[in-house]
Amino acid sequence: MEQTFDLKEHLIATYRKNFDTLSRLDSPNMIELREKCIAQFEEQGFPHNLEQWKNTDLRDSINKNYQIVLEPQPYNPVESYFTCKVHNFDTYMFTLLNGWYVHKNAPLTTFPDGTIVGSLAVAREKYPEIVNAHLAKHSDDATNPLTALNTAFMQDGFFVYVPENVNVVKPMQVVSVVNSEQDLLIQTRNLIIAGKNSKLKLVHCDDSIKFAETFINSVTEIVVGDYAELEYYKLENKDNRSTLINSVYVQQTDNSKFSSNTITFNAGVSRNNITVKLDGEYCESEVRGLYLVDGAQRVDNYVLIHHLKPNGKSNQLFKGIMDDDSTGSFNGHVIVHKDAQKTLAFQSNKNIALTDTANVNTKPFLEIYADDVKCSHGATVGQLDAEAMFYLRTRGICERNARMLLLYAFAMDVVNHVKIDALRDQIDNMVSKRLSGELTICDQCVLHCSDERQLNFEIDLSKI
């Protein structure tokens, strides 16, 4: 009988063996929290048996003896192995390599306006009063033992702090790079704080250079203060040998605005957890996503929105295109608490299955405890519209281009909400390539800037 590797026991043993290293920056409260979290993981294990995770199959992913990354690699200039140049896309760019912030001798960058960006581990040492006010304060999640595992092993990741009344005009771009020929388990911890009346646009990309089997368990906490505005764009174009778990926890206070757009082009197994708490009056939250998968790829989006105070507004729009034997899942849950009167909450999930063997799971759900609200939800699963196909064919458009146009228009509903023009144009191009089967993992950048091939449609897409 074939024996399987017990990754859960290996992780617990590694935690115990390396506890002094993991907890060297910890206060007594943080040490207590680590112990609580490893106990939660020990009790629950990997979450494929939990109801919220039933569509995320991790059995193959956890049957491997991963190397657990507990220290950064020696410094090597990022430019020597990674380039990222998007035409007309001017950003502040920062890099994580195998879960650790990359720098030579500047682990933190402080801008003239007081904005701080860099290594979370170093920020914990240099700015404990800022970090400790929020780190692990917004991610208490009894239904996600992988978040507990991340907190138990928490070391480094990226840290962004925008002070009150600061508008960071130029977008920030964080690229998480995997570069290893060994099987890796990476646990990145990120903290983003937008102070009162501040503005920030953040683009977060996942990329691979050299890779074997990888299991990435990333947790990001986002704090959006009073009257602050934060846009968060997540681009995923991973290889088929990767497992990518992204858990994002958002805390909003009065009159804040948060928007996110998660776009999955390729995945082995990908799970995006987004939890948003509208914990203030007149908060607005826009959570969108697009997933384009084929082969045996699996992508699962789980969104939980808590309306805790009156006059809040949330909107979810997720769209998926599944080909071959791929699986796409959406689970959206909105809870309107009893004090959250005059809430507006809307959910929509639409899917196209291109084959009879593609799988779609969708479950939009409303849970309402207030009586003065406007809420709606809906989901559709279908194939390409036969009448629309017929209409295009009667106008001389070949079947291949007619099919492409309908899929492209379907996806653009989500892409058009990207507010950074250069990024939207690049995503538009990537969607076109993905739908034509031309988008694969390149060896330079998740945005494929080094790929000079242009996809030329036989008709003008701008006129659809």
C-alpha positions in Angstrom: 0.0 0.0 0.0 1.4 3.4 -1.0 2.2 5.7 1.9 1.4 9.3 1.7 3.4 12.2 3.3 1.8 13.8 6.3 2.3 17.4 5.6 0.2 18.5 8.6 2.4 16.7 11.1 5.5 17.9 9.3 4.3 21.5 9.7 3.5 21.2 13.3 6.9 19.6 14.0 8.6 22.4 12.1 6.8 25.0 14.0 7.9 23.5 17.4 11.5 23.1 16.2 11.7 26.7 15.0 9.5 28.4 17.5 12.3 30.7 18.8 13.1 31.9 15.3 9.5 32.5 14.4 8.7 34.4 17.6 11.9 36.4 18.1 10.0 39.8 17.4 6.9 38.8 19.3 5.2 40.4 22.3 3.7 38.0 24.9 0.3 38.6 23.2 1.7 37.6 19.8 3.3 34.5 21.2 -0.1 33.6 22.7 -1.7 34.2 19.3 0.8 31.9 17.5 0.1 29.1 19.9 -3.6 29.6 19.6 -3.3 29.5 15.8 -1.1 26.4 15.6 -3.6 24.7 17.9 -6.5 25.6 15.6 -4.6 24.2 12.6 -3.7 21.0 14.6 -7.4 20.6 15.4 -8.8 21.3 12.0 -6.0 20.3 9.6 -6.2 21.2 6.0 -9.7 22.5 5.2 -11.0 20.3 2.4 -13.6 18.7 4.8 -15.1 22.1 5.8 -18.3 23.2 4.2 -16.8 26.5 2.8 -14.0 24.6 1.2 -15.8 21.7 -0.4 -15.1 22.9 -3.9 -11.3 23.3 -3.2 -9.7 20.0 -3.5 -6.3 20.1 -1.8 -5.6 16.3 -1.5 -3.0 16.2 -4.2 -1.4 19.5 -3.1 -0.7 18.4 0.5 0.7 15.0 -0.4 4.2 16.4 -0.8 7.3 17.0 1.3 7.7 20.7 0.7 10.7 22.7 1.8 9.4 25.3 4.3 11.0 28.7 3.6 12.1 30.0 7.0 14.8 32.5 5.9 15.5 34.7 2.9 18.0 33.8 0.2 21.3 35.8 -0.1 20.7 39.1 -1.8 20.8 38.9 -5.6 19.8 42.0 -7.7 16.2 41.5 -8.9 17.2 42.8 -12.4 19.5 39.8 -12.8 16.6 37.3 -12.9 13.4 39.3 -13.3 12.1 42.2 -15.4 8.7 43.8 -15.5 8.1 46.5 -18.0 4.5 47.3 -18.9 4.3 50.0 -21.6 3.1 53.4 -20.2 2.6 51.8 -16.7 4.6 54.0 -14.3 4.6 52.4 -10.8 6.6 52.1 -7.7 7.7 48.4 -8.0 8.6 46.1 -5.1 9.5 42.4 -5.1 9.0 39.4 -2.9 11.2 36.4 -3.6 9.9 33.0 -2.2 8.0 34.9 0.4 10.7 37.4 1.5 11.0 41.1 0.7 14.0 41.7 -1.7 16.4 44.5 -0.8 20.1 45.2 -0.7 20.4 47.5 2.3 17.0 49.3 2.3 14.4 47.0 3.8 12.0 50.0 4.2 11.5 52.9 1.9 10.1 56.1 3.4 8.7 58.6 1.0 8.7 62.4 1.6 5.0 62.4 2.3 5.6 59.8 5.1 4.4 56.7 3.2 6.4 53.6 4.3 6.8 50.5 2.1 8.9 47.5 2.5 9.6 44.4 4.7 6.9 43.5 7.2 9.6 41.9 9.4 11.6 45.1 9.6 8.5 47.3 10.0 7.6 45.2 13.1 11.0 46.2 14.6 11.1 49.8 13.5 7.4 50.8 13.7 5.8 48.5 16.3 3.2 51.1 17.2 1.9 51.2 13.6 2.2 47.5 12.9 1.0 46.1 16.2 -2.2 48.1 16.0 -3.4 46.0 13.0 -1.2 42.9 12.5 -3.4 39.8 13.0 -6.2 42.0 14.3 -8.5 41.5 11.4 -7.9 37.9 10.3 -9.5 35.9 13.1 -11.2 33.3 11.0 -12.5 30.1 12.6 -13.4 28.7 9.1 -9.9 29.0 7.6 -7.2 26.9 9.3 -4.8 28.0 6.6 -5.0 31.6 7.8 -4.2 30.2 11.3 -1.3 28.3 9.9 0.0 31.5 8.2 -0.3 33.4 11.5 1.6 30.7 13.4 4.5 30.8 10.8 4.2 34.6 10.1 7.6 36.2 9.4 7.9 38.4 6.3 5.9 39.9 3.5 5.2 43.4 2.2 4.1 46.3 4.3 2.5 49.5 3.2 1.5 52.4 5.4 -0.1 55.6 3.9 -0.5 58.4 6.5 -3.5 60.5 6.9 -4.4 63.0 4.1 -1.8 61.5 1.7 -2.7 60.7 -1.9 -0.3 58.3 -3.5 -0.8 59.3 -7.1 1.5 56.7 -8.7 0.3 53.1 -8.3 2.4 50.6 -6.3 3.2 47.2 -7.8 4.2 44.3 -5.7 5.4 41.2 -7.6 5.6 37.9 -5.7 8.2 35.8 -7.4 8.8 32.0 -7.0 12.3 31.1 -8.1 13.3 27.6 -7.0 14.0 24.1 -8.4 12.8 22.6 -5.1 9.3 22.0 -3.9 8.4 25.0 -1.7 5.8 25.9 0.9 5.7 29.7 1.1 3.7 31.6 3.7 3.7 35.3 3.0 2.1 37.8 5.4 1.1 41.3 4.1 -0.2 44.4 5.8 -1.6 47.4 4.0 -2.8 50.4 6.0 -4.5 53.4 4.4 -4.8 56.2 6.9 -7.7 58.7 7.2 -8.5 60.5 4.0 -5.7 58.8 2.1 -5.7 57.2 -1.4 -3.7 54.2 -2.8 -3.7 52.0 -5.9 -2.0 48.7 -5.4 -1.3 46.0 -8.0 -0.3 42.6 -6.7 1.1 40.0 -9.2 2.0 36.4 -8.7 4.8 35.1 -11.0 7.1 32.1 -11.4 10.6 31.9 -12.9 12.0 28.5 -12.0 9.5 26.4 -10.2 8.8 22.8 -9.1 5.7 22.1 -7.0 4.7 25.1 -5.0 2.2 25.7 -2.2 1.7 29.4 -1.5 -0.4 30.3 1.5 -0.7 34.1 1.5 -2.6 36.3 4.0 -3.1 40.0 3.4 -4.7 42.4 5.9 -6.0 45.7 4.5 -7.2 48.6 6.7 -9.1 51.4 5.0 -9.5 54.4 7.4 -12.2 57.1 7.5 -12.8 58.7 4.1 -9.8 56.7 2.6 -9.9 55.1 -0.9 -8.0 51.9 -1.8 -7.9 50.0 -5.1 -6.5 46.5 -5.0 -5.8 44.6 -8.2 -4.7 40.9 -8.0 -3.3 39.2 -11.1 -2.8 35.4 -11.1 -1.1 33.6 -14.0 0.6 30.6 -12.3 1.7 27.3 -13.6 -0.2 24.0 -13.4 2.0 22.7 -10.7 1.2 25.5 -8.2 -1.3 25.7 -5.4 -2.2 29.3 -4.6 -4.3 30.2 -1.5 -4.8 34.0 -1.2 -6.8 35.1 1.9 -7.5 38.9 2.0 -9.1 40.5 5.1 -10.4 44.1 4.7 -11.4 46.4 7.5 -13.3 49.6 6.6 -14.4 52.5 8.8 -16.6 55.5 8.2 -17.1 56.8 4.6 -14.2 54.6 3.2 -14.2 53.1 -0.3 -12.5 49.8 -1.2 -12.4 48.1 -4.5 -10.7 44.9 -5.6 -10.4 43.0 -8.9 -9.0 39.5 -8.9 -8.2 38.1 -12.3 -7.1 34.5 -12.7 -5.6 33.6 -16.1 -3.9 30.3 -15.3 -3.8 28.1 -12.2 -3.1 24.7 -10.9 -5.3 25.0 -7.8 -6.2 28.6 -6.9 -8.4 29.7 -4.0 -9.2 33.4 -3.4 -10.8 34.2 0.0 -11.9 37.8 0.4 -13.5 38.9 3.7 -14.7 42.6 3.9 -16.0 44.2 7.1 -17.9 47.5 6.5 -17.5 48.6 10.1 -18.5 52.2 9.6 -21.3 54.3 8.2 -21.5 55.1 4.5 -18.8 52.6 3.5 -18.6 51.4 -0.1 -17.1 48.1 -1.3 -16.7 46.8 -4.8 -15.4 43.2 -5.1 -15.0 41.8 -8.6 -13.3 38.9 -10.2 -12.7 37.1 -13.5 -11.4 33.5 -14.0 -10.4 31.9 -17.3 -9.4 28.3 -16.9 -8.9 25.2 -19.0 -7.3 21.8 -18.9 -7.7 20.4 -15.4 -7.2 23.7 -13.6 -9.3 24.6 -10.6 -10.2 28.1 -9.3 -12.4 28.9 -6.3 -13.5 32.3 -5.2 -15.0 32.8 -1.7 -16.3 36.2 -0.8 -17.8 37.2 2.6 -19.1 40.7 3.2 -20.2 41.9 6.6 -22.4 45.0 6.8 -22.0 46.1 10.4 -23.2 49.7 10.3 -25.9 51.7 8.5 -25.9 53.2 5.0 -23.3 50.8 3.6 -23.1 49.7 0.0 -21.4 46.6 -1.5 -21.4 45.1 -4.9 -20.0 41.7 -6.1 -19.5 40.8 -9.7 -17.6 37.6 -10.6 -17.5 36.0 -14.1 -15.9 32.7 -15.2 -15.1 30.9 -18.5 -14.4 27.2 -18.1 -13.0 25.0 -20.9 -11.9 21.4 -21.1 -12.2 19.6 -17.7 -11.6 22.7 -15.6 -13.6 23.7 -12.6 -14.7 27.2 -11.5 -16.4 28.0 -8.2 -18.0 31.0 -6.6 -19.3 31.2 -3.1 -20.6 34.7 -2.2 -22.0 35.4 1.3 -23.4 38.8 2.4 -24.4 39.2 6.1 -26.4 42.3 6.9 -26.2 42.7 10.7 -29.2 44.0 12.7 -27.7 47.6 13.1 -26.9 47.9 9.4 -30.1 49.6 8.2 -30.4 51.2 4.8 -27.8 48.8 3.4 -27.5 48.2 -0.4 -25.9 44.9 -1.2 -25.8 43.2 -4.6 -24.2 39.9 -5.9 -23.9 38.6 -9.4 -22.0 35.5 -10.6 -22.1 34.5 -14.3 -20.4 31.6 -15.9 -19.9 30.1 -19.3 -19.0 26.4 -19.6 -17.5 25.7 -23.1 -17.6 21.9 -22.8 -19.8 19.3 -21.3 -16.9 18.2 -19.0 -16.3 21.7 -17.5 -17.6 22.1 -14.0 -19.2 25.2 -12.4 -20.2 25.6 -8.8 -22.0 28.8 -7.7 -23.7 29.8 -4.5 -24.6 33.4 -3.9 -26.2 33.8 -0.5 -27.8 36.6 1.5 -28.2 36.6 5.3 -30.2 39.6 6.5 -31.0 40.7 10.0 -32.1 44.3 9.3 -35.5 45.3 7.8 -34.7 48.5 5.9 -32.4 47.2 3.1 -32.2 46.7 -0.6 -30.3 43.4 -1.5 -30.3 41.1 -4.5 -28.3 38.1 -5.7 -28.2 36.0 -8.8 -26.1 33.4 -10.7 -26.1 32.0 -14.2 -24.4 29.0 -15.8 -24.7 28.4 -19.5 -23.0 28.1 -22.9 -22.5 30.7 -25.6 -25.7 32.4 -26.7 -26.9 30.6 -29.8 -28.9 33.6 -31.0 -26.0 35.9 -30.6 -23.7 33.5 -32.5 -26.3 33.2 -35.3 -26.5 37.0 -35.5 -22.7 37.4 -35.9 -22.5 34.6 -38.4 -25.2 36.1 -40.6 -23.0 39.2 -40.8 -20.1 37.4 -42.3 -18.1 36.7 -39.1 -16.6 33.3 -39.0 -17.5 30.9 -36.2 -14.0 31.2 -34.5 -14.2 35.0 -34.4 -17.9 35.1 -33.4 -17.1 32.8 -30.5 -14.1 35.0 -29.5 -16.1 38.2 -29.7 -18.9 36.8 -27.4 -16.3 35.5 -24.8 -14.4 38.8 -25.0 -17.4 40.9 -24.4 -18.5 38.7 -21.5 -15.1 39.1 -19.8 -14.8 42.9 -20.4 -17.7 43.5 -18.0 -15.1 42.9 -15.2 -12.0 44.2 -16.9 -13.5 47.6 -17.7 -13.7 48.3 -14.0 -9.9 48.5 -13.8 -9.3 52.2 -13.2 -5.6 52.3 -14.1 -5.6 52.9 -17.9 -2.3 51.2 -18.8 -3.1 48.2 -16.6 -6.6 47.8 -18.1 -5.1 47.9 -21.6 -2.6 45.2 -20.7 -5.2 43.0 -19.0 -7.4 43.5 -22.1 -4.6 42.2 -24.2 -4.0 39.2 -21.9 -7.7 38.3 -22.0 -7.6 38.3 -25.8 -4.5 36.0 -25.8 -6.0 33.7 -23.1 -9.2 33.3 -25.0 -7.3 32.4 -28.2 -5.1 29.9 -26.3 -1.9 32.0 -26.8 -1.3 33.0 -23.2 1.1 30.8 -21.3 3.6 31.2 -18.5 6.5 33.3 -19.8 9.8 33.4 -18.0 9.8 37.1 -17.2 6.6 38.6 -16.0 3.0 37.8 -15.1 2.1 40.7 -17.5 4.0 39.2 -20.4 5.6 42.5 -21.3 8.6 40.7 -22.9 6.3 38.9 -25.3 6.3 41.1 -28.3 3.8 39.1 -30.3 0.6 40.9 -31.0 -2.7 39.2 -31.2 -4.6 40.5 -34.3 -8.3 40.0 -34.5 -9.7 39.9 -38.0 -12.4 42.3 -36.9 -12.4 45.4 -34.7 -13.0 44.4 -31.1 -13.7 48.0 -30.1 -16.9 47.9 -32.1 -18.6 45.1 -30.4 
